[in-house]
Amino acid sequence: MIPFGDLKRGYLSYKKEIDCAINRVLESGWYILGNEVKTFENNFGFYCEKKYAVGVNSATDALILSLKACGVTSNDEVITVSFTAIPTLAAIYSVGAKPVFVEIDDFYTIDSSKIEERITLKTKVILPVHLYGQAADMEPILKLAEKYNLKVIEDCAQAHGTLYKDKKVPAGDIGCFSFYPSKNLGALGDGGMIVTSDFDLYNKLLLLREYGQKERYYQVEEGLNSRLDELQAAILNIKLSHLDELNLRRKKIANLYFKGLKENKDIILPKLRFENGHIFHLFVIRYKNRKRLMDFLKANGVGVQIHYPIPNHIQEYYMKTFNERYSLPKTESYSNEIISLPIYPELKESEVFEIINLINSFKTTD
């Protein structure tokens, strides 16, 4: 059996360091917004090449707080993609705003050439998603944001260490990260981070993550209770020190997939925007008869998944709220073909070769 992911393997790789960090927090007697969080905020902000970082409860909260900090309210519009996890959309709805969807490109990220036609007087933010570990095409997006005086909030939930033109994301005003356990930088529970180099946004985010309080019991904004706890921060500090080596391991596994599947004409492999920018949170192929291939792989003990099977613009609940019906043929077509293969640092090369051989053998029996 080759699982799609194995969090226990990841824990055991750094068990001594993680256990030591956990014990340090337990013995400190300080569990919320202490030195562990501050240290991790400083370290992660530095890693992302941003001046400031704010630890929060999750990437969903990171997006909600960022939208609030940028002044997004009811009836404002946020331009984004339908080809993303539900939390991207949920955050927009949480602040009362309206999502405006743009088609994706062949890299599964927002098609920057189609954004300008969707900008209106109600547009407040462009929200690109760096999906599967690959950056969206940010340069034209930033130019549009400057032209129309818009904020750029980047969904970096799958992009810890992702490069855009040799610089780490985010490239815009704000980046929102997830530390869900399966992420490239994963906690042992929920967690998120907002990074920015804008001092005013940073100060506002500090207020918003803790009820909108300027100081204890003195509220000046409408905020949330959204704090990264000391225990997760301590664990994440350990894992951050290994992140580059873990990302490199993912890239090596991806290269094995590329090499092993390149002659299979039935498989569409991921396209790389830049050779070294993708950090492969997921390795996603496309196959016309997805169900048959997935059933075959599962029957042979290989865990596979779909990220994501239903685009948000045709989700049953959200369709009730839209004022228009979206025509996003590429989004819909790709979502019917994508398959996520196992890719995590502890995956053995022998397991990767087994997956490759199974996929290539299926070609002859399909």
N, C-alpha and C positions, 0 to 999 in steps of 0.2 A: 504493500500500500504506500503510495506517494501522496501525502496530504497536500492540499493547496497551500496551506501555511502551517507553521509549527512554532507557536510562541514559546513553548517550553524549551525547544532547542536554543532559541535566542537568549532566554534567561540563563540557561546552564552555561552558555559561552562566557558569561561575565558574572557568574553567581557570586563569587567571593566579593567583588567590587560592589555589586548591588546590595548584597546582604549587609555589608559594612555601612553603606550609605543609609539603608533603612534603619539599622540599629542606632546610628548617629542621630537621626531625627527623633526616633522614639525616646532616646535618652535625654534629648535636649529639652523636652517639655513644651516646645513651641511648634505649632502645627499649621498655622495660617499666616501667610505673608510675612515670612521672616527672612533670615539670611540665605536659606537655600533657594528661595524664589528669586531674591535679588541677584544672587550669584548666577543663577541660570539665565535670568533676563539679560544680564550683562554679557554672558558668554554667547548666548544665542544671537543677540543683536550684533555682536562683533562678528560672529560666523556669517551672518547674512549681510554684512557690510552696511548696517544701518545704525544710526546713533542711539535709537531707543527701542525698547521691547517691553511689552506688557503681558504678563502671564494671566490667562483666563481659563474658564472651565472647559471649553471645547472650541473647535474651529467654527461651529455654528454660532456660538456666542461671540467669537472673534469677528465674524461677518456682521452680526447684528450691531455690536458696539461700534464697529467701524462705520457702518451706514449711519448710525445715530451721530457719531462724531463729525461726519461730513454733512450733517444737516438734512439728511433724507427723511422725509415725512410722508404723510398721506397724500396720495395722488401724484407724487413724484415718480419718474420713470428711471429704471436701472437697466442698462443694456447688458445682456449676457447671453449664454448659450443654453439650449435645452438639453444638450448632450453632456450631462453632469449628474452628480449625485443629488438627491432630493434636498439635502441641507442648504445648498446654494440658493435654491428657490425659496425654501422655508424662511431663510433669513430675510429675504426681500419682503416677503409677506408679513413678517413679524413687525416691521416698522411701518406697515401700511402702504408700502410702495407697490408699483406695478412692474413686473418683469417684461422686458421687450426682447424677444429672441432673435438672434442672428444665426445664420447657417455656419456650420463648421467647415474647416479646410481638410486636406488629406492627412494632416497631423493630429486630427481629432480635437483641435483647439479652434477658437473663434476665428472666422474668416475676416481679417481686418479690412479687406476691401469692401465688405458689405455693411460696415458699421455706420458710416456717415449718412446713408439713406434712411436710417432708423432714428437719427437724432431729431428731437423736437424741442420746443420751448420748455417741456416738462422734464427733459432729461437732466439728471443730476450726477449720475455716476456711470462709468463703464466698468464692468466687472468681468474681466477675462478669467478663465479657469486654466491653470497649468495642469492638464490632465495626464494621468498615468506616469507622471514624472518628467514630462516634456513641456517646455515653455511655449506660451502663445507668442505670436509675432508682435512684440511690444512697441517697436519703434514707430510704426504708423499709428498705433493706438495712442501713444503719448503725444504725437503731433496733433491728432484730432482733439484730445483733451485740452491741449493748450489753445487751439483754435476756438473752441466752443466754451472754454472756461469750465471744464468738467473735472471731477475727481476720478482717479483710477484706484480701485480697490481690487487687489489680486487674490483669488482663491488659490492659495499655495498648499492646500491640505495634503497634496501628493507630491510636493516639490521641495523637499528638504535638501538643499544643495544643488538644485537644478540651475543650470547656467543659461543665460540669454546673452549671446555675443560676449562670452568670457566673463560675464559678471553675474553674480547670483541674483535670483529673483527674491523679492519683488523689484521691478524697475520703476514702478509708479509711486503714488503717495503712501499706500499702505499694503502690507502683505499679511494674510491670515493663514496660520498654520494649524494643523491638527497633530496631536500626539496620541491618537487612538492606537491601541497596542499593535495593530498590524502595519502601521506606517513605517517608513524608513527610519524615522526617529520616533519610537513608540514608548509610551509610558506603560505602567501596569494598571491602567485605568484610564479615565478620560482626562483630557487636558488640551489646551490650545495656547496660541501666542499671536500677538499682533506686533509687527515691526514697522517702524517708520523713521524718517529723519526729520520730520516736521515737529518742532518743539510744541507748537500750539495744539496739534492733534494729540501728541503724547500726553500732555497735561489733561486734556479733555478725556482721553481714554482712561487715565488713572481715576478720574472722578466717576466715570460711567461704570467701571467694573465693580465699584463698591457703593451702590445705592445712589450715586451722585453726591456723595459727601465730600466736602472740602476738608473737613476734619470730623472726628467722630461725633455723630448726632447733629451735624450741621450740614444740611442738604442744600445744594445750590443747583443741581441738575436732576432730571429724571433718569435714574440709572438702574442697574441690575445687581444682583449678587452673583458675580462670576469671577471666581478667584482660583488660580492654580494653587494647589496645596503644597506644603513643604515636602511631603513624602514623594510625590510625583516629581517635583523639581529636583530633588536629590538623585533620584533614579535617572532622570533625563540628563543631568549633568554628567553622569558616568557614561551614558550611551552616546552623548554628543561627542565625547573625546574619541569615540570609535567610528563616528558616522562616515567619514571619508573612506575608511577602509571597508566598511560595510557596503557603501555605494559602489565602490570599485568591484567588490565581489558580485554585486548584482549585474554590473556591466559585463563582467566576464561570463556570467551565466547567459546573459542576453546574446553575447557574441557566439556562444555555443549553439543557441537556437538559430541565430541568423545563418551560421555556417551549415548546420545540419538540415535546415529546412529550405535553403535557397533554391534547390533544384526541384522542389515540389511545386508544380505549377498550379495546384489547386489551393495553395495557401497564399494569402496576402499578408506579408510581413509588415511590421511597423515601419513608417518612414521617419527618418531623422532630420529634424530641422537644422541642427548643427551636430557635427560628429561626436563631440564630447559633452554636449549639454544635457542629454537625457539621463536621468538617474534610475529609470526603470522601477518605479514603485510597482508597476504592473507590466507584464509582457503580453500584449494583446494582438492576436492574429485575427484574420477574417477567413471565413469558410462559408461557401454558399449553402451547403446542407448542414448547418450547425448542429442541429439536434442529433443527427446520426453520428457525427464525429464525437460529440460530447458523450453520448450514450456508450459509444465504443471505448472511449478513454476511461470512463467511470467503471465500465464492466471489467476493465483491465487494471483497476486499482489506482487510477490517476485522478486526483481531485482537480476539477476545473470549475470556473465560475464565469458569470457574465457581468461586466461593468460598463454599461447598465442596460437592462433589457427593454425598458420602456422610457423613451424620452419624456422629459417633463411636460412638453406642450401637448402630449396626448395622455398624460396621467388622468385617470377618471375624475379625481377630486378637483384638480386644477383647471380642467377644461370647463368646469361650471363657472369659473371666475373670469375667464378671458373675454375681452370685448371683441376679439377677432380670432379667426382660425388661421393658424400658421401653416405655410407651405415650406417645409424643410426636408426636401426629398433625400438629401445626402445623410442627414441625421437619422432619418427613419430607416433608410437602406442599411447603413452601417450598423445600427443597433440590432438589426436582424441577423447580422453575420459575425459579430465580434465574440471571441472566446478568450478568456484570460487563462494563461498557463501558469503553473507554479513558478515563482521566482522569489526566493528569499535567500539571504546570505548563507544560511546553514544547509541549503539544498546541496546534495552531493552530486558531483559530476556524473557518477554512474546513474543516478536518478534522472538527470537531464538527458543523458543518452538514451535511457529507456523510453522516456517520453517522445523523443525525436523518432526513434525507431518505430514506436507504435503509430505515430501520426503518418510516417512514410509508408508503413505497411498497410494502413487503411486506404491509402491512395489506390492500391492495386485491387482492393476488394469492394470499393465503393460502386 
